[in-house]
Every structure is written in C-alpha cells, then in structure tokens.
Amino acid sequence: MHILIAFDKFKDCMTAPEACQIAQEVILKLHPNWQVTIAPLTDGGEGFCEILTRSVYGKIERVPVLGPQLDPQTSQIGYVEIERLGSRVREVLRLPAEGTLAVIEMAQASGLQSVPADKRDPWIASSYGTGQLIAEAADAGAMEILLGIGGSATNDLGLGALEALGLQLLDADGGLVDHGCPRDWGRVAQFGGEIWPHIPRINIACDVENPLLGPTGATATYGPQKGMRYEDFTPLENAVSTMARRMCAYFEQPDSLMSMPGAGAAGGIGFGLMAACESRMVKGYELVESWLQLKEKVAAADLIITGEGKFDSSSLQGKGPGSIVREAVRQHKHAKIVAGLVESKMELPPKTTADVMAPAGYTKERSISEGKKLLARKLVEIFSK
C-alpha cells in the first residue's frame, strides 16, 4: 500500500508539515511495510516559503523586518536556483533559464499570525515588512520574486510595502508619513519618490479573485477577520477607494485596475503591486501543484489523505485539500479527508470519505489545543480497522 499524505495547515493548531509528519509516524507504526509519501500543501499563506523552498533543496534565510503593527520581528526568505524547478513551474512563472528565485511569504512579515486576536486592527496594520523582504531579496541578487499573499493582517493597498521599495508618502509640508497605515492616509497630501529600478519582477501567487471595492472587495470580505468593527466598514471602504484612485493617477494606471480579479487580495496589496511594479498574478494552486508534482504523486499512490482545520464546500472550490481530492477523483483514486470540522451537508466526490478529528461535544478551543493528539488518535482509529 502506497499512501500520499497531503495536509494543509490546521489554523492556530499545527502547520501542514507538522500534520503530515504526525500522520506519517502513525501509519508507519501501524503498517511498517507500507510506503508513505508526504506533500505538505500551501495556499500562499503560512508555510508557503518553507514548504516550497525546502521541497527543492533551496536555502532559507532569516531577515529582521517590521511586523504588521511595526514591531520588530524576523521573517524568512527562500532562495531557489531556477534550474532546480520543473519545466511547468518555469513556464507558469515565465522564468529565465537560470538565476535565483526568491520565495517570500507575506504572512511571515505582515500576517495575522503575528497579531493576537484582540489586537487586530486594519487601521494600524502595515505591509511595510513585506516590502522589506522584497527589497532584501533584490539586494541579494534575486532574478525574480514569488510572493505568496495569504494570511495578511493588512488593508493598506500595499502602500507600506511600496514605501519600503522607494515610494514616499508626504504631508502638506513635505514631511514623510511613515509606513502607509490607513489611519494616517488623511495626512497624505501627495506622493513622492519612485520604486527602486533594481526591484525584480514580482509574481503574486493568489487564488483569490476579489476586486478591490464593493460587497466582494477587500474590506467587506476580509476586514472582519482582520479586526474591523462593523461601524468602521464605510469609513475604511471610502478611504481605500479614495487612496486607490490617487494611486492609479500617480502611477498612470486606469481606475479599472481596481476591478481586476485579485486586486482585493491581502488587503489590496495585489492592486498596489500591480499599479506600481507591474507585478502579475499567477494561480496559486496551479503553481503549487506543479512545484510539488502533486499529479505525479497522486498517480503513484493507492490512497490520498488530506485535510485542514475546517473542510467545507469552499474547500472544494480551489483550496489545496479540495483540489487534491478532485485530482484523486480524476485519477480514480480513493481519498480520505481528516479535518477538525467537516461541513455536515456537503456532498463528497466519489471514492472520498471524511472524518472529523474531535469527538462530539468538544469546543473549538479544546479541539485546537488538543489538535495534534486528536489527529493522531483519529488516524490510529482509521488505520487499525
């Protein structure tokens, strides 16, 4: 029996590599003669840099940056030799034949994971640290940058990142307005400076197709999880709209850029980088699937095990675990979902089963705190039958 284990992260509980490692240890202890392959998944958020970089034997460096609320912290940059990447990855990213690709994860520098739930506030969150990572990669000689933008704490249009790359935000007296937080946008009278010309092309891995504004835009869709209060929606949406139009004018971009799919991703950093740096969006899961050679790994396996903290109908609409289940179905393979929560009314694809880790009556908090133990226990139950 050949098992492919491909978990995504269990939010606030365990990383994708941790979940895969637990599953591998349980299964091999019960069935030491089985073959087990692990392939941790990532959607551009937590784990993006480490999972992709380590999978091709790249190098990870730690860099001091300012976090989303401008506290000092350290974050990772991955450096990968382009020659190590498969032809499909090079095609998707339109990479040169050789050189170094820097892999950057916004969640590392400007992510919700850095901010306690009761301290989250998009008015004071900045993407400046993400810009610092981009600048560091450029200074290190990276030919191209791959940026994963899941899990951000910000709603600042990427202005913080752009400031770290050379843009200046100036008040009426010509003084600098630092770090681009929406709270301070009312003081910005004009832009100055320019994006440094040595910044390499930035490829943004993103499966989110939200526009910048409106009922499916950045503020409406993601503001609440970033700490936005209900009464702040209209003021923040208006501030985003006004500043985005000013950015379009300054960077000589059409206002229609705000309606581009993905412009609303990660608090509008997709919009900001497209406007100022002519960055481009790439499909996150398509890239990860090619990078990790998931189709080939599914083909080689007899059973695919996947899951995440909560598996629901949205998981089957482009997220990593749902996508690998669909690939298993396409290849007529059996798949097993193991998750913290599974939507009860969801219709599962053929040859697919789903198991909930926590026993009935467990609170969300208890399920998270005991998640690693619950995952191991559920897998013992499944594979001891």
N, C-alpha and C positions, 0 to 999 in steps of 0.2 A: 504493500500500500504506500502510495506517494501522496503526502499531504502538503498543500500550499497554504501557509498561514499569512494572511494579508489584512491585518487590523489597521484601522485609522486610530487617532488619539481618542481617549476617553476623557473628555474635557474636565479639568480640575481634579483628575484622578490619576491617570497614567498616560505616558506617551505611547505613540504607536510602536516604537521599538521595544518598550517595556512589556506591552501586551503580547507582542509576538514572541518575545523571549519566554514569558510565562507559559504560553501555550506550547511552545516547542519543548520545554522541560517536562511539562505534564505528559504530553503524548509520548515522548521517548522513554519516560519512566514506565509508562504502562505498556508500551509496544516498542521495545528497543530495536527491533528488526525493521521497523518502518522507516521510510525516507521522508524527511521533513525539510521543506524549503520555507524560509521566511522572507517576506517582502513588505516591510512597513510602508503604509500609504501616507501621503501628504496631499493637502488641498491648497497649498500655498501659505498656510498659517504655521502654527507651531510645529517644528520638526522639519520644515522644508529644507533649510540649509544643510542640516546634519544628515538627513536621510539621503538626499541627492548626492551630496559631496562624498560621503563615505561609501556609497554604492559603487563609485567608480574610482575609489582609492585616491581621492583628492586630499587637499590639505586644508585644515580649518585653523583660522587664527582668531584671536580674541582682541577686540578693539574697544577702548573707552569711548563712550558716547553719552549724550544726554537722553534720558528716558522720556516718555510721553508727557510727564509733568516736570521735565527739565531737571530731574535728579540724576546725579552721575551713576552710571552703571557700565557693565561691559556686555558686548554683543559679539556674535560670530559673523565671520565672512568665510565662505568656502571658495577655494581656488581649484579649478579643474582644468587639466590640459584638454583642449578641444579634440585632439587626436584620439582620446580615450572614449569619446562619445560615439554612439551608434550613428549610422548614416541618416536614420529617420529623425533623430534629435537634431542633428546638424541641419537637416532640411527644414524642420519646423521653425528653428530659430534663425535660419539663413546665416549660419556661422561661416567665418572664413575657414580655410583648410587647417590652420594651425594657430597657436597662441593660447592665451589663458582666458577662461570664462570665470567671472566672479559670480557666486551664488549668494544672494542676500535675502534675508527674511525680515520683512517689516515687523512681524510680531516680536522679534528679538529686541528691536530698538524702540519701537513705538506701539507696543502691543498691550492689549487688555490684561495679559498675564502679568504685567508689571505693576498693575494698579489694583489695590483692594476694592472689592465691590462697592463699599460705602464711600470711596474716594473718587469714583469715576465721574468725569465731568468734561464733555466735549468742548465747552467754552475755553478751558485752560489746557487742553491737550495739543501737543505739537508733534509734527513728524520730523522735527529737526534732526533727531538721531538717525533716522533712516537716510537723510541726506548726508550725514557724516560718514555712514558706511559706504555710500556711493562714491563720495569724494576719496575715501581711503582706498577703495578698490581702483579708482582711476590713478591715484598716485602710485599704487603698487604695480601698474602697468597692465591691468586687465584690458583685453581687446574688446570684450563685450560684457554686459551685465545681465543677469537673470534675476529678477526681483519678484518674490512671492509676497502678496499683499493681504493675505488673510489675517484675521485676528487683531486688527488695528484698534487703538483706543481713540483715534483722532477723527475730526470732522473739519479739517483745516485746508482742504483743497490741495494738500501737498505744499502749502506755502512755506512751512517750516523747513521741509526738505530742500525746496528751491533756494531758501536763504542760505542754507549750508553749502549750496552749489554756486553762490555768487550773486543771487538776486538781493536787492536791498529794498526794504520797506521803510519809507521816510515819512515823518510827520510834517506839519505845515512849516516848521522852522528848519527842515532839512536834517533833523536828527533821526537816528535809527530807531525803528520799532522792532524789538528783537523777537525772533522765534515764531512769529506768524500765528499766534493763538487767536481764535475768533473773538475772544473777549477784547482784544486790542485793535481789531480792524477799524473801529471808528476813528482811531488816531491816524490811520494811514492816509496821507494826502496824495502820495504819488509813489511810483516805483522808480528804482534806480539800479545801477549796476547791470550786469549781464551774466548769463550762465557761462561758467568757465568752458572754453572751447575744447579742453582736453577730456571732457567727460565722454566716455564711450557710449555707444547706443545702449539703451535700456529696454530690455524685453520684459514685459509685465505678465507674469503667469496669473491668469484670472478666469474663473468660470462664471463670475457674477456678471449679469447683463443689465443691471440697473442704470438708468440715466442719472444725471446729477440731481435734478429737481423733480418735484411733484410727488404724488402718492406712492410711487415705487422708487423714489430717489434716495440719495444717501441719508439725508436727515430723517425722513419719515421711516425708512426701513430699518436703519441700523442705529439711529440716535438713541432709542430707549436702552439698548444693551450697553451703550457707552456712557450711560448715566444721565441722559437728557430727561428733564422733567417735562410733564405734559404741557405746562404753560409756556415752556421755552421753545416749543416747536416752531411757532410762527416767527418769533424774532430771529431764531437761528437760521431758518429756511430763507428769510428775507436777507439776512447778512450774507449767506452763501451765494444767493442769486446776484446780489449787487457786486460782491467781490469777484465772482466768476466772470461777469460781464466786463469788469475793469481789466481782468487778466487777459481775456480774449482781445480786447482793444490793444493792450500793451504788447502782447506777443503776436499781433496781427493774425489772429485766428478767427474764423467765423463763429458766431454765437451758437451755431448748430453743433459745435463740438460738445456742448453741454448735454445734448441728446444722444450722443454716441453710446452704444452698448458698452458698459463697463466704466463710463465716466463717473458713475456714482460709487464705484468700488472703493473700499477702505477710506471712507470719508472724503472722497473726491481726489485722492492722490493720483488716480488714473487720469482724471481730467487734467490736473496740474502738470503732470509729466508729459502728457501728450501735447499740451499747449506750449510748454516752454522748451521741451527737449526733443520733441517729435518722437517720443517713445511709442512703442506699439504693443498692443495686446496679443497674447497668444493663449490658446485654450489650455488651461492648467492641467486638466486630467489627461488630455491627449498627449501633452508633453511628458507628464509623469509616467503614463502608460508606456510610452516609447523609451523613456530614460531607464525605467526599471525592467523593461522587457516583460511586461505582465502578460501579454498574449501568449508568449512562448512558455512562460511559467505555468499558466493555466493549462496549456496544451499538454504539458508534461505530467500534470497532477491527476490523481484519481478523485480527490475531494478538495474543495476550496473552503477554507474557514475565514470569515471576515466579520467585521462588526465595528462598532463605535459606541460612544456614550448613549446616544439615542438614535434608533433606526426607525425612520418613518417614511411616509410617501415621498418626502423631499429627498431622501437618501437615494431613491431610485431615479432621480432627475438630474444626474450629473455628478453627484458626490462620489468619492473614491469607492467606498464599500458597495454602493449600489451599482456603480459602473463595472466593478469586477464581478458582481453577481450576474449582470447582463452578459458579460463576456463568457462566464461559465455556461449560461443558458445557450448562448450562440454555439458553443463548442460541445453542447450536450453533456456537460459535466454536472455532478452533484455539488451543491453549495450549502453551507451551513452558516447562518448568521448567529452570532453570540453578542448580545448588547446589554447595556444597562437597562434600557427601556426599549420595547418594541411596540409600535402602534398596533392596537388590537384589531382594528378593522381593515388593516392593509392587506391587499391581495398579493401573495407572494408569487414569484415566477415559478415555472415548472422546475422540478427536481431541487427545490430550495426549501429549507426548513429554518425556523428561527427559535432561539431560546433566550429567555430573559435570565440574567445572572442572579438578581436578588430575589429572595423568597417574598411571598405576599406579605404586605404589612410593613416592609422596610421603607423608611423615609428616604427622600432624595439625598439628604445629608449623610445618613448612615450608609447608603449604597455607595456614595463617593468615598467616604472614609475607609470602607472595607472592600473597595473595588478590586484590588489585586487578589485578595483572598477569595472573593466571590467568583472571579473569573476562573481561578484555578479549580475551585470546588465544582463549578458547573462543567468544566471540561473533564474532570475525573468522572462525574456522573454520566456524561455523554459517552465517553470512550471506554468505560468499564462494562458497558452493556454487551 
